Amino acid sequence: MEYFRGFQLIHPDYEILTSAIKTTYPISSTGSKKKKQEQEPEEELSELPEMIHAGRIIPLYPSGEVLKSEGLDSRGFRKILYSALEKLKGKIPEILPNEIVKRRGLILREESYREIHFPTDESSLDTAKYRLKYEELFYFNLLIEHKKKEREKIKRVLWPLPESETANKVRKNLPFQLTEDQNSALQKIKELTNKEQPIAVLLQGDVGSGKTLVALLTALRYIDNQIQVCMVAPTEILARQHYQTILSFLGNMPFLGIELLVGKEPKKTDTKNSIELKKETRYLSLEHTVFFKKTFTFLS
């Protein structure tokens, strides 16, 4: 458990002990050594029905002065968790389908909770980690599929969009030919975005492979059809770089309502929580901190 704006559970590190008195350095789950611990009196170990503080792999939980003052050091957490697991024995439901548990060779959920905190051996610890990782990824993928199904229920108007004359002009004015991969990506994105349902597309490529140009040519189809486009960059420097790159690709073409907006240089009517853009703004390149912290007027 960790305290940072509230308590939160975290995965413990572990210490391997060969006797009731600590004689070795702790070994964390990542393999790093931790500071040697003080010896603990053996008489305290008999308070619990099982040796949970020595003679086995024991969990180490990060703590702080405030938590330690309340008895919530690693020893205190072990007592609480051991007691909780004992009381919940046979009561922790399995949430993965039985077929998947058998097919993937997973241990049961209850067993994974016990082995992640009080592992029998290193092999059992690895098995518990694998089970919990698989469960997390399984439900993460399930959530993605659910969101996809919900998105497919939405029907958009004006689709499919007509071709973009501006995009065709930009391509003709380029001092180079698009690569085969760029053309393939543009065609694939066009097919996906022509559907009635909203779509999310991940475009991957090495640095300098031409992702920005593909994004611009795709965006121009929307801009030509009076739909606003927003390009969000992780930093101010990158937002400015995208802005200049887009302007260079467009050359002497008519103004398309392209604007740059970054945190240190707010434009338009900028109040504490909102930014009013010009009605003719069609393409906005901005820093992500601005996008997520402000409310925009005239941004579709």
N, C-alpha and C positions, 0 to 999 in steps of 0.2 A: 504494500500500500504506500502511496506517495502523497504528500500534501503539496499541492500547487493550485491555489484558488479552489480548494476543496479536496476531499479524499478521492483517490482512484486506485483500483487494484492494478497491480503490475505483475509480470512473471518474476519469480524469485531467482536469485543466484543460488548456487549450491556449494556445500562444503563436505568433503569426504573425511570422516573421522574413523580411526581404527581402534579407539578405546574410549572409555568414559571421560578421559581427560583429553582435551584438545592438544595435539602434538604436531599438527601439520598446518600448512597455509591453506586457506580456503581456495577452492577452484571454482570460478564462476562458470555459468552455462556457456559463456563465450570463450572460456579457456584462460582468462586473465587471472592473475593472482591478486588476492586482497590482503589487507593488513592482518597480521596475526592477532587472534582473539585472546582474551584473558581466560585463564583456566576457570572452569565451572565446578562447583562442589558436587560430588557424586550423590550426596544425600538428597539433593533436590530432584534427581532423576526418578526417584521412586514414587514421586507424587502422581505420575501418570501411568496408566496400565501398559504403555509401550515406550520403549526408549526412543524419544523423539528429538532429544537434544544432543545425542552423541552415539557413537557406535554404528553409524550408518551415514548415508548421504542426507544432509539436512539442508533445508532452504534458508537463505539469507535474504531478509527483506530490508530495503532502504528505509531509513527512518530519520528523524531529526530531533532536536532538543525538546521541542514541544511534545512530540509523540513519546519520546523516551521518558519524559517526566510523568506521563500517564501509564507507563509500563508497556508502551507499544514499541519495544525494540524487537529484534528478530526473535528472541525467546518468547516475548509476549504474543507476537503474531502466530508463532508455531502452536502455542497453547490454544489460542482462539480457533485457529483453523482445524487443528486436530479434533477439538471438541465439536466443532460444527460438522465436520465430516462424519464423526461417530453418530451424532444425532440424526443426520440425514441418510444414514446407511439404508439402502433399499428404497429410498424415496426420491432419488434424482432420476427424472424420466429420460429415456432415450429419445432424442429428437431427430435422428437420422433414420431413414427407412431401413428396416432390417436387411433387405436385399443388398443395399449399398454397404452396410456394415460388414456383411459376410463376404461380398465380392471384393471389397478393398482390404479385407483382413484387419479391420479396425477393432480396437478394444472398445468396451462400452463407455458411455459418457461418464458414469459414476466412477468407474475404475480410472479413467484418465484424470479426473479431478484429484483423486487420492494419490496417484503416481506422480503428478506434476508437483505436488507439495511434499509428499513423503515417499519418494521413489524407493522401490525395493533394491534396485541396482541401476547401473547406467543404461542397460538395455531397456529396462522398463521406463526409464525417464525419456529415452528417445521415442519409444512407442507412444507414450502419452503426448509428447510434443507433436508427433505426426498426426495423431487423432485430432487434437485441437486445431492444428493448422488446416487440416482437411475440412473440418466442420466450418471454420471461418470462411474459407474460400468457397465452399459449397453454397452457403447461404448468401455470400456476396454475389455469386453468379446467378443465384435464384432471384435476387433483388434486381439485377440488371435485366434478366428476362422479363420480370414482372413490369418494370418500367417500359421496356420495349413494347410489350403487349398493350399497355395503357396508352403509349404514344400512337400506336397503330389505330386506336379508336378515333383519333382526332382527324378530321377532314379539313384540308385547306382549300381555299378558293383560288382561282386564277392559275391552276396548275394543269398541265405542265407549262412552264414559262416559255415564251417565244425566244428565239435566238437573239443574241446581243450584237447589234451592229458595232457598238463601241469596242467590244472585245475583239471582233474580227479586224477592226482597224488597227488596234494595238498590236495584234499578231503580225499584220502586214508591215507595220512600221518598225518591228524589232530588227536590230542589226544581226540577228542570228536566228537559226531555226530551233524550234522546240525539240527537245529530245524525245525519243520513243516513249520513255517512262513518263514524261510530262504529258504527252498526248494521251497516253493510256489512262493516267490519273484523271485528267480532265473529262474524258469520256465516261469513266466509271462514276465520277462524282455527278455528272450530268444525269446519268441513268438513275442514280439513287435519289437525287433531289427532284426529279420529275414526278416522283410518286405523290399521291395525295396526302400522305402522312408526313409529319416532320421527321427529319432524319439527322443523325449525328455521324459525322465522318471523321476518322482519324487519318491524317495525311502524314506519313513518315518519310524522312529522307535525310541524307547527310548534309552537313553545313555546306552551303553553296550549290546545292543540287537544284535549286529553283522552286522551292516551296512557296515563296512569297508571290512569284509570278503566277503560279497555278491558283493561289488564293485570290489574287487580283482578277484574273480572267473569269473565275467563278463568280466573284462578287459583282462584276460588271453586268452579268445577266440579271441580277436582282436590281441593281441601280437603274438600268435601262427600263425596268418595269416599275419604277417609282417605289422601290422597297429599300429601306435603309439597311446599311451594313456597318458592323462595328468590328474592328480588328483590335483585340486586346493583347497587349504585350506585358511581360512580367516586370520590365524595368522601364524607366523613363528613356534611357539611352536607346533601347531597342524600339520603343514607340517612335522616337524621332527618326531612327534609321529606317523603319518601315515607311514612315511618312515620306521621307526623301526618295526612297526607292520607288514608291508608287508614282510620285510626281515625275520622276525621270522616265518611267515606262510610258506615261501618258504624253510626255513631250508637249507639243503645241496644241494639243486637242482642247476643245471647249471645256470650260470649268464645270466640274461634275459635283461640286459641293463637298470637297474633301477637307476635313478639319483635323487638327492635332490638338489633343487635350492631355496634359500631364499635371501631376500633383503640384509642382512648384510654380506652374505658370497657368493658372486657371483662366479660361476664356469665357466669353459671353457673359450672361448674368449669373455670377457665381455666389450663391448664398452659402450658409453653413452646411446645408444638407441637400441642396438641389442646384442643378445647372440647366439653364435654358439655352437650347441650341437654336440656330437659325432654321427656319422652316425649309430652306433649300439644302441643308446639310444632308448628304446622302451617304458619305463614306467617312467614318470616324476612326482615327487611329489614336488609341489612348492607353495610358498606363493602367494596369489592373487594379491598383489601389484606388484610383479615381472611380473606376467602373463599379466596384463593389461597395463603395462608401457613399456614393451620391445618387440622387434621384434625377433622372433626365427628363426634360420636357421636349417633345418632338422627336423622341427616339422610339421607334416602333419595336 
